[in-house]
Structure formats: C-alpha cells, structure tokens
Amino acid sequence: MDLGLRGRKALVTGGTRGIGRATVLALARAGVDVVTCYLRESEPAESLRRELTELGGNHQVMRADLADAEQVQALLDEVRDRFGRLDVVVNNASAQNQLPFEELTPQEWRRMVDTNLTAVVLVVQRALPLLGEGASVISLGTKAVELGVPMRAHYTATKGGLAALNRSLAKEYGRRGIRFNILALGIIATDVLGRLPPEQSAALRTRFAQITALGRVGEPEEVAGAVLWLASDLSRYVTGATIAVDGALS
C-alpha cells in the first residue's frame, strides 16, 4: 500500500536496534529520507548504514547522546543542513531495567529521566523550527503506565510523564498543524529476547503470550506499521492520543 510518504523527511532516535531499526527501515522503504542516531558505536549501526545504502535515498546514521543538549543540537543541525525541514519525528530512544524501588539511586533515577523524558523535550524543542503544517511527532510509550510493573517504577514514571507531555504539546501546537501522539507498547520481541538462550527465550514468549488477547508477543515491524500510519495523512485528524499496540495486554 502506498501511504503517500515518498519524499518526506524523518528523524528517528535510537534507530539501530529493535523497534527503532524496524521503524527506520520501514520509513526508508516507503520512500522517506531518514536521519537516525545511536549512543554507542556497534555492528548494528554499521549494518544499518549498509542496508540504507542498498535501499537508496538520503539517509544518515550518526552518534548522539540525547541526554546532552549540545549533541542534540548537533543532531538537529545535521537534519536541517541535510533536509531543510522535518515531516516526522519518532522518539524511540529509551532506557529501562529492573530494579527494586528501595535500591533506586538518585543517579539511576536521573539517568532514566534524562533518557526517557528530558531527551524527548530537547529533541522536540530543537525540531520545532523544522516542523510545519502536517508534521507528525510520534513517541514510543508503554502499556505499563496503565498496568504498573514491579521493579520498574522509575521506568513507568518517566513514560507516564511522556504521556502527559504529549497531550500538552498536542494542545499547544495543534493550531500549527503539528500532531503529537504516543504508541503504548506491550511486549515486543526485540533483540533482547533474541540474545537469550533458545529455551529461555521460548519460555518467555510462551509466558507473555498467555497475557495477551492475540496469544503472542508483538514484532518490531508491527510497531513500525503503526508509526507509518501516524506518519501518513491517513491519521491527519489524530493528535493527543495514546494508541495501544499491545495485543490487548492484561
């Protein structure tokens, strides 16, 4: 299906692995020129560069620490110099771990807030001059905000803040025609599952499947499909929304 995205310009944060990578490639295959970033040098960053080169288009894969305002500015300077505008921003970069609340240190709390919330603020602020009528800003959240997850209070708190930020920005910039939406994800089969021993990975998939209505975990490409919809004009009257991509997780 042609979603009419050819020629549009996108920024995807954290785009070399998992959901971010699937999103970058889906956008590129739809004819979108994409700039993406990563935190550390790795083979996935190099292989993504190769894949994007094979697909064709005007793409860039660069390093940026999104908790650093100067590096965020450098990232958006690259976008401005390369594209001159932005039609789509996907706030995908995120940090999470499991930690009992009583063991949560101020340092770990700040790291979570800086990565999951402050980085989004910095990216959106610096992207605003490049965003025009019809632009779409998509942030990846989690269904855990509604459900709660033991030992991830710090993570869910930042994602709850992201949801509130999204609603406010939708109201503030709606008259400029800029849309802000969140995808609240359930359990997605990222490369974290793939790095586990086969038996452990299979056991986790089975356990997770039992708590979703669809009876399986989600795939990164299915999240990317939702991003494509929100990036397209098919969703032009959708803003301020939190849309579940979770297989009806309970």
C-alpha positions as CSV (number, residue, x, y, z in Angstrom):
1,M,0.0,0.0,0.0
2,D,1.3,3.5,-0.9
3,L,0.8,5.7,2.1
4,G,2.0,8.8,0.3
5,L,5.1,9.2,2.3
6,R,7.6,9.3,-0.5
7,G,9.9,12.4,-0.3
8,R,9.1,13.1,3.4
9,K,11.9,13.7,5.9
10,A,12.1,11.9,9.3
11,L,14.2,11.8,12.4
12,V,14.2,8.5,14.4
13,T,16.1,8.4,17.7
14,G,17.7,5.2,18.8
15,G,17.3,3.6,15.3
16,T,20.0,0.9,15.1
17,R,18.3,-1.9,17.0
18,G,14.9,-3.5,17.6
19,I,11.9,-1.3,17.2
20,G,13.9,1.7,16.1
21,R,15.7,-0.2,13.4
22,A,12.5,-1.7,12.1
23,T,11.0,1.8,12.0
24,V,13.9,3.4,10.2
25,L,13.8,0.6,7.5
26,A,10.1,0.8,7.1
27,L,10.2,4.5,6.6
28,A,13.1,4.2,4.1
29,R,11.2,1.5,2.2
30,A,8.2,3.9,2.0
31,G,10.4,6.5,0.3
32,V,11.2,8.6,3.4
33,D,14.6,10.1,3.9
34,V,15.7,9.3,7.4
35,V,18.3,10.6,9.9
36,T,18.8,8.3,12.9
37,C,21.1,8.2,15.8
38,Y,22.7,5.8,18.3
39,L,24.5,6.1,21.6
40,R,27.5,3.8,21.1
41,E,29.4,2.5,18.1
42,S,28.3,-1.0,17.2
43,E,28.0,-3.5,14.4
44,P,24.2,-2.9,14.2
45,A,25.0,0.8,13.4
46,E,27.3,-0.2,10.6
47,S,24.9,-2.8,9.2
48,L,22.1,-0.3,9.2
49,R,24.2,2.1,7.2
50,R,24.8,-0.7,4.6
51,E,21.1,-1.5,4.4
52,L,20.1,2.1,4.0
53,T,22.7,2.5,1.2
54,E,21.2,-0.5,-0.6
55,L,17.7,0.9,-0.3
56,G,18.7,4.3,-1.7
57,G,17.7,7.7,-0.6
58,N,19.2,10.5,1.5
59,H,19.9,8.9,4.9
60,Q,22.3,9.4,7.8
61,V,23.2,7.3,10.8
62,M,25.1,9.2,13.4
63,R,26.1,9.1,17.1
64,A,24.4,11.3,19.6
65,D,23.9,11.2,23.3
66,L,20.4,12.6,23.6
67,A,20.9,13.5,27.3
68,D,23.4,16.1,26.2
69,A,21.8,19.3,24.9
70,E,24.8,20.1,22.7
71,Q,24.8,16.7,21.0
72,V,21.0,17.0,20.4
73,Q,21.6,20.4,18.8
74,A,24.3,18.9,16.5
75,L,21.9,16.1,15.5
76,L,19.2,18.6,14.6
77,D,21.8,20.8,12.8
78,E,22.6,17.8,10.6
79,V,18.8,17.3,9.9
80,R,18.5,21.0,9.0
81,D,21.5,21.0,6.8
82,R,20.6,17.8,5.0
83,F,16.8,18.2,4.7
84,G,15.9,21.8,5.5
85,R,12.7,20.6,7.2
86,L,11.2,17.7,9.1
87,D,7.9,15.9,8.5
88,V,8.2,13.1,11.0
89,V,9.9,12.7,14.4
90,V,9.9,9.4,16.1
91,N,11.1,9.5,19.8
92,N,12.2,5.9,20.1
93,A,15.4,6.0,22.2
94,S,14.7,4.7,25.7
95,A,16.3,3.2,28.8
96,Q,14.8,0.6,31.1
97,N,15.9,-2.0,33.6
98,Q,14.5,-3.9,36.6
99,L,15.4,-2.6,40.0
100,P,13.7,-2.8,43.4
101,F,12.4,0.6,44.3
102,E,14.3,0.7,47.6
103,E,17.5,0.2,45.6
104,L,16.8,3.0,43.2
105,T,19.7,5.5,43.5
106,P,19.5,9.2,42.6
107,Q,21.9,8.6,39.8
108,E,19.8,5.9,38.2
109,W,16.7,8.0,38.6
110,R,18.4,10.9,36.8
111,R,19.6,8.6,34.1
112,M,16.1,7.3,33.5
113,V,14.6,10.8,33.4
114,D,17.3,12.2,31.2
115,T,17.0,9.4,28.6
116,N,13.2,8.8,28.6
117,L,11.9,12.3,29.2
118,T,14.4,15.1,29.1
119,A,15.8,13.8,25.8
120,V,12.4,14.0,24.2
121,V,12.0,17.6,25.4
122,L,15.4,18.5,23.9
123,V,14.7,16.8,20.6
124,V,11.2,18.3,20.2
125,Q,12.3,21.8,21.1
126,R,15.1,21.8,18.6
127,A,12.9,20.1,15.9
128,L,10.1,22.6,16.2
129,P,11.7,25.2,13.8
130,L,11.8,22.4,11.1
131,L,8.2,21.2,11.7
132,G,5.4,22.6,9.6
133,E,1.8,22.0,8.8
134,G,1.0,18.3,8.7
135,A,4.1,17.2,10.7
136,S,3.8,14.2,13.0
137,V,5.7,13.6,16.2
138,I,5.4,10.1,17.5
139,S,6.7,8.9,20.8
140,L,7.0,5.4,21.9
141,G,5.5,4.7,25.3
142,T,4.3,1.7,27.2
143,K,1.1,0.0,28.4
144,A,3.0,-0.4,31.7
145,V,1.9,3.2,32.5
146,E,-1.7,1.8,32.9
147,L,-0.8,-1.6,34.4
148,G,2.1,-0.9,36.6
149,V,5.2,-3.2,36.7
150,P,7.0,-4.3,39.8
151,M,10.7,-3.2,39.9
152,R,10.2,-0.7,37.0
153,A,8.6,2.2,38.9
154,H,11.3,4.5,37.7
155,Y,10.8,3.5,34.1
156,T,7.0,3.7,34.2
157,A,7.1,7.1,35.9
158,T,9.1,8.6,33.0
159,K,6.8,7.1,30.5
160,G,3.8,8.5,32.4
161,G,5.4,11.9,32.2
162,L,5.9,11.4,28.4
163,A,2.2,10.7,28.0
164,A,1.3,14.0,29.9
165,L,3.9,15.9,27.8
166,N,2.4,14.5,24.6
167,R,-1.2,15.7,25.5
168,S,0.0,19.2,26.4
169,L,2.1,19.6,23.2
170,A,-0.8,18.4,21.1
171,K,-2.9,21.2,22.5
172,E,-0.1,23.8,22.3
173,Y,0.8,23.1,18.7
174,G,-2.4,21.9,17.1
175,R,-3.2,25.3,15.5
176,R,0.2,25.0,13.7
177,G,-1.0,21.7,12.3
178,I,1.7,19.6,14.1
179,R,0.4,16.4,15.6
180,F,1.7,14.6,18.7
181,N,0.8,11.0,19.5
182,I,2.1,8.1,21.6
183,L,2.2,4.4,20.8
184,A,1.8,2.5,24.1
185,L,3.6,-0.8,23.5
186,G,3.0,-4.1,25.0
187,I,5.6,-7.0,24.9
188,I,7.6,-6.7,21.8
189,A,10.1,-9.3,20.6
190,T,13.2,-7.1,20.4
191,D,16.8,-8.3,20.2
192,V,16.8,-8.7,24.0
193,L,14.8,-11.9,23.6
194,G,17.0,-13.0,20.7
195,R,20.1,-12.8,22.9
196,L,18.7,-15.2,25.5
197,P,19.4,-19.0,25.3
198,P,16.7,-20.5,23.0
199,E,15.0,-22.4,25.8
200,Q,14.7,-19.3,28.0
201,S,13.5,-17.1,25.0
202,A,10.9,-19.7,24.1
203,A,9.7,-19.9,27.7
204,L,9.3,-16.1,28.0
205,R,7.4,-16.0,24.7
206,T,5.0,-18.6,26.0
207,R,4.5,-16.9,29.3
208,F,4.0,-13.5,27.7
209,A,1.6,-14.9,25.1
210,Q,-0.7,-16.1,27.9
211,I,-1.3,-12.5,29.0
212,T,-2.2,-11.0,25.6
213,A,-5.6,-11.5,23.8
214,L,-3.8,-12.3,20.5
215,G,-1.8,-15.1,22.2
216,R,1.6,-13.9,21.1
217,V,4.2,-11.2,21.6
218,G,4.4,-8.4,19.1
219,E,7.1,-7.9,16.4
220,P,9.1,-4.7,15.9
221,E,7.7,-4.5,12.3
222,E,4.2,-4.3,13.7
223,V,5.2,-1.3,15.8
224,A,6.8,0.2,12.7
225,G,3.5,-0.3,10.8
226,A,1.7,1.9,13.4
227,V,4.4,4.5,13.0
228,L,3.8,4.6,9.3
229,W,0.1,5.2,9.8
230,L,0.7,8.0,12.2
231,A,3.3,9.5,9.9
232,S,0.8,9.4,7.0
233,D,-2.1,11.6,6.1
234,L,-4.4,8.7,6.9
235,S,-4.1,9.8,10.6
236,R,-4.3,13.6,9.9
237,Y,-7.1,14.1,12.5
238,V,-5.4,12.0,15.2
239,T,-3.5,14.0,17.8
240,G,-3.0,14.0,21.6
241,A,-3.8,10.3,21.5
242,T,-2.2,7.3,23.3
243,I,-2.7,4.3,21.0
244,A,-2.2,0.8,22.3
245,V,0.0,-1.5,20.2
246,D,-0.1,-4.3,22.8
247,G,-2.2,-7.3,21.5
248,A,-4.7,-6.4,24.3
249,L,-2.2,-7.0,27.1
250,S,-3.8,-7.7,30.5
